[in-house]
């Protein structure tokens, strides 16, 4: 009893010191605050954002813009050397030539509260709408279509007629989506497709949404996360899955998404490092800015497009926002971490079909994951492959087994084939047949 009393007294004496750093203890420990502080420290004097030891990238800047906006920060006030992320993106906008460049730019601009119809001398909304076909699909790939719908919704534009039906028709047999019409399913693209469907007005109770959620549940790993192809769980794939679940009205921190005691949110938060950034996976720490930018909206439970009037964290706290303000000129607090080779910006044009893939800014693929490209579909991903092929082969095997059983039943009941084909045995001829024999 004395020990308990003494311990209580010591805790009471130490409690005031916990807040002596200037931030409340709860705020300083908040994963979003720590992540945002890390991201703000990666801003360069041109207003853009970069991985350690790299130059500013418009792909990465767009990602960070979306992330810090989801945390409730006014991006226009985030400056380094007098320049904001919007200043940087506006200067790069004239070079955006691919549809995915335009879509990612439109989304980031909308997240920041700027006008996508007059940005960098371009009307990004009109350019996306111009790529919509008569049947409602945007671009050539499922990936382009999804992010076109999200970008238009962010700009307050209605989805093209037939766009939801077109996307639903591209759902794979396993319930998931791939980056192309003939691509195998993966959690990244499925999460993106769920966000696009809901953004375009699809019913959360639809069969398409239910099947996509079932696919994600089937893919979830024992550590609570999601994996790209056969690799282990990673923050990027898990973040996209979480945003898709939230868009569909689910709670990724609930028991429904708990496996072996772990949720997707648990996995993401478990990857956060002392300086606030997130590792790609338990064994890989590459592209810390990129992974951190993807983690923030997921932890907040905020799908795209952002709805700042209805933000709700996965913990159920309405309107959770970061308490961290801009910190221009801050430097990376983990100087010993290697920069990703080739991560420097070169004009901001992603590879075909790769929204936010970052391929134009160098190879952002994590080691040992060949062809990986983040953000729900990317350049270099292998066609086919993955879950859809496995499911197809399983169905083929089941079909052959059923055929074999049917043949066996017919053989037993009708006997072996005769010279004129399969002849019924006398014992099992139809009772009304003149040749029927009594049993």
C-alpha positions in Angstrom: 0.0 0.0 0.0 2.8 2.4 0.9 4.4 1.7 -2.5 1.2 2.6 -4.4 0.9 5.8 -2.5 4.5 6.8 -3.1 4.1 6.0 -6.8 1.0 8.1 -7.0 2.7 11.0 -5.4 5.7 10.8 -7.8 3.3 10.7 -10.8 1.5 13.8 -9.5 4.8 15.6 -9.2 6.0 14.6 -12.6 2.7 15.4 -14.4 3.2 19.2 -14.7 6.6 18.6 -16.3 5.0 16.7 -19.1 3.6 19.8 -20.7 6.6 22.0 -20.1 7.8 21.7 -23.7 5.2 24.2 -24.9 2.8 21.6 -26.5 0.3 19.5 -24.5 1.6 16.0 -23.9 -1.3 14.6 -26.0 -0.6 16.9 -28.9 3.1 16.2 -29.0 2.4 12.5 -29.0 -0.3 12.7 -31.7 0.8 10.8 -34.8 -0.7 13.3 -37.2 1.0 16.3 -35.6 4.3 14.5 -35.7 3.8 13.5 -39.3 2.8 17.0 -40.4 5.8 18.5 -38.5 8.1 16.2 -40.4 6.4 17.1 -43.8 6.7 20.8 -43.2 10.4 20.3 -42.5 10.8 18.9 -46.0 9.7 22.1 -47.8 12.4 23.8 -49.9 12.9 27.5 -50.7 11.0 27.1 -54.0 7.9 26.1 -52.1 8.0 22.5 -53.2 8.7 19.4 -51.2 11.4 16.8 -51.6 12.8 13.6 -50.3 16.0 14.0 -48.3 18.9 15.1 -50.4 16.7 15.6 -53.5 15.2 18.6 -55.3 11.5 19.5 -55.3 9.1 17.3 -57.1 5.7 18.3 -58.3 4.4 14.8 -57.7 5.6 14.8 -54.1 4.4 18.4 -53.6 1.0 17.5 -54.8 0.9 14.6 -52.3 2.1 16.7 -49.4 -0.4 19.4 -50.3 -3.3 16.9 -50.0 -1.9 15.5 -46.8 -1.4 18.7 -44.9 -4.8 20.0 -46.2 -6.5 16.9 -44.8 -4.9 17.8 -41.4 -6.7 21.2 -41.5 -3.7 23.3 -42.5 -4.1 26.2 -44.9 -1.5 25.3 -47.6 -1.3 28.9 -48.8 0.2 29.9 -45.5 2.9 27.2 -45.7 5.9 29.0 -47.1 9.6 28.6 -47.4 11.7 31.3 -48.9 8.5 33.2 -49.5 7.1 30.5 -51.8 4.1 28.3 -51.1 3.4 24.8 -52.5 0.8 26.4 -54.8 3.5 28.8 -56.1 5.6 25.8 -57.0 2.8 23.8 -58.6 1.6 26.8 -60.6 5.1 27.2 -62.1 5.2 23.5 -63.0 1.6 23.3 -64.4 2.5 24.4 -68.0 4.6 21.2 -68.3 1.8 18.8 -67.3 1.0 16.8 -70.5 -0.4 13.5 -69.4 -3.9 13.1 -68.0 -2.6 11.8 -64.7 -0.5 15.0 -64.3 -3.7 17.1 -64.8 -5.8 15.0 -62.5 -3.3 15.0 -59.6 -2.7 18.7 -60.1 -6.5 19.4 -60.0 -6.9 17.4 -56.8 -4.0 19.1 -55.1 -5.2 22.5 -56.1 -8.7 21.8 -54.8 -7.4 20.4 -51.6 -5.5 23.7 -51.1 -8.6 25.8 -51.7 -7.3 27.3 -55.0 -9.2 27.5 -58.3 -8.4 24.6 -60.6 -10.2 26.4 -63.5 -7.5 29.0 -63.6 -4.3 27.6 -62.4 -0.9 28.0 -64.0 -2.6 29.4 -67.1 -4.8 26.3 -67.5 -8.4 25.2 -66.9 -7.6 21.8 -65.3 -11.3 20.9 -64.9 -12.1 21.5 -68.6 -9.1 19.5 -69.7 -10.3 16.5 -67.6 -13.9 16.8 -68.9 -12.6 16.9 -72.4 -11.1 13.4 -72.0 -14.5 11.9 -71.1 -15.9 9.6 -73.7 -19.6 9.2 -74.6 -20.0 6.2 -72.2 -18.6 8.3 -69.3 -15.1 6.9 -69.0 -12.2 9.2 -68.6 -8.9 8.4 -70.2 -7.7 4.9 -71.2 -7.0 3.2 -67.9 -9.1 2.4 -64.9 -6.6 4.3 -62.9 -7.0 7.4 -65.0 -10.8 7.1 -64.8 -10.8 6.8 -61.0 -8.7 9.8 -60.4 -10.5 11.8 -63.0 -13.7 11.2 -61.1 -12.1 12.1 -57.8 -10.6 15.3 -59.3 -13.9 16.4 -60.8 -15.7 15.8 -57.5 -13.1 17.8 -55.7 -13.8 20.7 -58.1 -17.5 20.4 -57.5 -18.2 19.0 -61.0 -20.8 16.2 -61.5 -19.5 12.9 -62.8 -19.9 12.2 -66.5 -23.0 10.2 -67.3 -22.3 6.4 -67.2 -19.0 6.8 -65.4 -20.1 4.7 -62.4 -21.5 2.0 -64.6 -18.3 1.9 -66.7 -16.1 1.6 -63.6 -18.4 -1.1 -62.1 -18.1 -3.1 -65.2 -14.3 -3.2 -64.8 -14.5 -4.9 -61.5 -12.6 -8.2 -61.5 -14.1 -11.5 -60.6 -12.5 -11.4 -57.2 -14.2 -8.1 -56.4 -11.1 -6.0 -56.7 -9.8 -3.5 -59.3 -6.6 -3.2 -61.2 -5.0 -0.1 -62.8 -6.1 -1.3 -66.2 -9.1 -3.2 -67.6 -7.1 -6.4 -67.9 -4.9 -6.0 -64.8 -5.0 -8.1 -61.7 -6.6 -6.7 -58.6 -4.6 -5.0 -55.9 -5.5 -3.1 -52.7 -4.1 0.2 -54.0 -6.4 0.4 -57.0 -9.3 -1.1 -55.2 -9.1 1.6 -52.5 -8.8 4.2 -55.3 -11.8 2.8 -57.1 -13.9 2.8 -53.9 -13.1 6.5 -53.4 -14.0 7.2 -57.1 -17.3 5.3 -57.0 -18.5 7.1 -53.9 -17.2 10.5 -55.2 -19.2 9.9 -58.4 -22.4 9.2 -56.5 -22.4 5.4 -56.2 -24.6 3.8 -53.5 -22.5 2.6 -50.6 -24.8 -0.3 -50.3 -24.3 -1.4 -53.9 -23.1 -4.8 -54.9 -20.0 -3.3 -56.5 -19.0 -1.6 -53.2 -19.7 -4.7 -51.2 -17.6 -6.9 -53.4 -14.7 -4.5 -53.3 -14.8 -4.4 -49.5 -14.9 -8.2 -49.5 -11.8 -8.3 -51.7 -10.0 -6.0 -49.3 -11.0 -8.1 -46.3 -9.7 -11.2 -48.1 -6.4 -9.5 -48.8 -5.7 -8.2 -45.4 -2.5 -9.5 -43.8 -2.1 -10.9 -40.3 -0.3 -7.6 -39.2 -3.5 -5.7 -40.2 -1.9 -4.1 -43.2 -2.2 -4.7 -47.0 0.5 -5.8 -49.4 1.3 -5.0 -53.0 1.5 -8.3 -54.9 3.3 -11.0 -52.9 5.3 -8.6 -50.7 4.6 -8.0 -47.1 2.3 -5.2 -45.8 3.4 -1.6 -46.7 2.2 1.8 -45.6 1.2 2.9 -49.2 -1.1 0.0 -50.0 -2.6 0.1 -46.5 -3.2 3.8 -46.7 -5.1 3.4 -50.0 -7.1 0.5 -48.6 -8.0 2.5 -45.5 -9.2 5.5 -47.5 -11.3 3.2 -49.7 -12.9 1.6 -46.6 -13.6 5.0 -45.1 -15.2 6.2 -48.4 -17.5 3.2 -48.3 -18.6 4.1 -44.8 -16.5 1.5 -43.0 -14.3 2.0 -39.9 -10.8 0.5 -40.5 -10.1 0.8 -36.8 -13.1 -1.4 -35.9 -13.4 -5.1 -35.1 -14.6 -5.7 -38.6 -11.1 -4.9 -39.8 -9.2 -6.6 -37.0 -7.1 -9.6 -37.8 -4.9 -11.3 -35.3 -5.6 -8.3 -33.0 -4.3 -5.8 -35.6 -6.2 -3.2 -37.7 -4.9 -1.4 -40.8 -4.6 1.8 -38.7 -2.5 -0.1 -36.1 -0.2 -1.2 -38.9 0.3 2.3 -40.3 0.8 3.9 -36.9 3.3 1.1 -36.1 5.5 2.3 -39.0 5.9 5.8 -37.6 9.5 6.7 -36.6 10.7 9.0 -33.8 11.1 12.0 -36.2 7.5 11.6 -37.4 8.0 10.0 -40.8 6.6 6.6 -41.7 8.6 3.7 -43.0 7.5 1.9 -46.2 7.4 -1.4 -44.4 8.8 -3.1 -41.3 12.0 -3.9 -43.2 12.2 -1.0 -45.6 12.6 2.8 -45.0 12.5 4.5 -48.4 10.7 7.6 -49.7 9.9 8.8 -46.2 8.1 12.0 -47.4 6.0 10.1 -49.8 5.0 7.5 -47.3 4.2 10.1 -44.6 2.1 12.1 -47.0 0.0 8.9 -47.8 -0.3 8.0 -44.1 -1.8 11.3 -42.9 -5.2 11.1 -44.6 -5.5 7.4 -43.8 -4.9 8.0 -40.1 -7.4 10.8 -40.1 -9.9 8.5 -41.9 -10.3 11.0 -44.7 -10.9 9.7 -48.2 -10.5 11.8 -51.4 -11.9 14.2 -52.3 -11.6 16.0 -49.0 -14.8 17.2 -47.4 -13.5 19.6 -44.8 -17.0 20.1 -43.4 -17.3 16.4 -42.6 -13.8 15.3 -41.7 -13.8 12.6 -39.1 -10.9 10.6 -37.8 -11.1 6.8 -37.7 -11.1 7.2 -33.9 -14.5 8.9 -34.2 -13.3 12.3 -33.3 -15.1 14.8 -35.6 -13.0 17.4 -37.3 -9.7 16.2 -35.9 -7.0 18.6 -37.2 -3.3 19.0 -36.7 -2.1 21.6 -34.2 1.2 22.0 -36.0 1.8 25.2 -37.9 4.2 25.9 -40.7 7.9 25.7 -40.0 9.8 27.1 -43.0 13.4 26.2 -43.2 13.2 23.2 -41.0 15.6 20.4 -41.8 15.4 16.7 -41.9 15.8 15.4 -38.4 17.2 12.1 -39.4 20.2 13.0 -41.5 21.5 9.5 -41.5 18.7 8.0 -43.5 19.6 7.6 -47.1 17.8 9.4 -49.9 16.3 7.4 -52.6 18.5 7.3 -55.7 17.1 9.3 -58.5 14.4 10.9 -56.6 15.1 14.4 -58.0 12.4 16.2 -59.9 12.6 16.5 -63.7 9.6 18.3 -64.8 6.8 16.5 -63.1 5.5 14.2 -65.8 4.5 10.8 -64.4 4.7 7.6 -66.4 1.6 6.6 -68.3 -1.3 5.6 -66.2 0.5 6.5 -63.0 -1.2 9.1 -60.9 1.2 10.3 -58.2 3.5 7.4 -59.2 6.5 9.6 -59.0 8.2 7.8 -61.8 9.2 11.0 -63.5 11.0 12.0 -60.4 13.2 8.9 -60.4 12.5 5.3 -59.3 10.4 5.5 -56.2 9.9 1.7 -56.1 10.9 0.2 -52.8 13.8 -2.3 -52.9 12.8 -5.8 -53.8 9.4 -4.8 -55.2 9.9 -4.7 -58.9 7.4 -2.7 -60.9 5.8 -1.2 -57.8 4.2 2.2 -58.4 2.1 3.8 -55.7 -1.2 5.6 -55.6 -3.6 3.1 -56.9 -2.1 2.2 -60.2 1.3 3.1 -61.6 3.8 2.8 -64.3 5.7 -0.5 -64.6 3.1 -2.6 -62.9 2.9 -6.1 -64.5 -0.3 -6.7 -66.5 -2.5 -9.5 -65.3 -0.9 -11.3 -62.4 -1.9 -11.3 -58.8 -5.2 -12.3 -57.3 -7.4 -12.4 -60.4 -5.3 -15.1 -62.0 -5.2 -17.2 -58.9 -9.0 -17.0 -58.5 -9.5 -17.8 -62.2 -7.4 -21.0 -61.8 -9.3 -22.0 -58.7 -12.6 -21.7 -60.6 -11.2 -23.7 -63.5 -10.1 -26.4 -61.1 -13.5 -26.5 -59.5 -15.2 -26.6 -62.9 -13.1 -29.6 -63.9 -13.8 -31.4 -60.6 -17.6 -30.9 -61.2 -17.3 -32.2 -64.7 -15.5 -35.3 -63.4 -18.2 -35.9 -60.8 -20.9 -35.5 -63.4 -19.3 -38.0 -65.7 -18.9 -40.5 -62.8 -22.6 -40.2 -61.9 -23.6 -40.7 -65.5 -21.3 -43.7 -65.8 -22.7 -45.3 -62.8 -26.3 -44.7 -63.7 -26.1 -45.3 -67.5 -23.3 -47.7 -67.8 -20.3 -47.5 -70.2 -20.6 -46.1 -73.7 -21.9 -48.6 -76.3 -21.2 -48.7 -80.1 -23.8 -46.1 -80.7 -22.8 -43.8 -77.9 -23.9 -43.9 -74.3 -26.6 -46.6 -73.9 -28.6 -46.9 -70.8 -28.2 -50.1 -68.9 -31.2 -52.3 -68.7 -31.5 -52.0 -65.0 -31.7 -48.2 -65.1 -33.8 -47.6 -68.2 -36.8 -45.3 -67.8 -39.7 -47.2 -66.1 -42.0 -46.2 -68.9 -39.7 -47.7 -71.6 -41.0 -50.9 -73.2 -37.6 -52.5 -72.5 -37.7 -51.6 -68.8 -37.0 -54.5 -66.4 -38.2 -54.7 -62.9 -35.7 -53.7 -60.3 
